């Protein structure tokens, strides 16, 4: 089972317009509303792939009710922790240009000490039977920057593999635990390492370094993935380094593509596949989601159609 924990979930609302005109009236053609947040997106795709999953995280207010209802409608199992505050809403505007959407992300509700204890309790309660616990994204107000570090340490002590997809200081601290799988994008990898990555050569070496850092800190799997959108992705582990070419699709929205990639990777590992198979399915899942509108995810039929087009080769 893949257990996911999203500390700052969001109700993702996407507005579709014909060209975004700042400082003027924009006519909305239609809107889409989806449950969002890294762990929630990952659980949605894992469920689509037929993997047992359970989504955890705090939810409150009408937006929280909408997320909970949406997950039930999709049939994705969840055990959310109720909170007094209102779950944030993220707003994205798709202008029809083919460029990434203009996005406005909410800050999120303040999490009280009692609510935090409830979140941790739900994680402990559901660890039994989990093979991976995936967590990441932003931290809501009131949650210390050490949160992912502390939660990852708790998961590792239970013998379950931990996956973290976060940014900045929160991710840097968590590397000390260490996680078993990480998936920064190029910019996040630059912040994690503290230096720019200006070529595929440098990105490949950076991916190898991140994997080595995980292994030296005690992770046996020690898988590092650096995603690069339309330029593909690198994966490194103690078994080698691989480059995956991006699958050519007509992207409509990149929201959730990285989370979808991670779902494909973890699904393959759960089924006993190797790194090449994992990166290939990850690329297909990410591309399938990129083809969808707004914050929708790629569907199984489209993932299956794209998978034969995934090209993964050893690097270096």
PEPEUR-V885714 format. One record per run of one state. SS is the DSSP state (H for helix, E for strand, C for the rest). FROM is the first residue (numbers start at 1). TO is the last residue. Records with the same first field share a line. If there is no record, write none. Layout:
SS = FROM-TO / FROM-TO
This chain:
C = 1-1 / 7-9 / 18-27 / 37-37 / 49-52 / 60-60 / 75-77 / 79-80 / 83-87 / 95-101 / 105-112 / 127-131 / 137-146 / 158-160 / 166-167 / 175-180 / 194-199 / 217-222 / 228-228 / 232-232 / 238-239 / 245-256 / 271-274 / 291-299 / 308-311 / 315-316
E = 2-6 / 10-17 / 28-36 / 53-59 / 78-78 / 81-82 / 88-94 / 102-104 / 132-136 / 161-165 / 181-185 / 223-227 / 233-237 / 240-244 / 312-314
H = 38-48 / 61-74 / 113-126 / 147-157 / 168-174 / 186-193 / 200-216 / 229-231 / 257-270 / 275-290 / 300-307
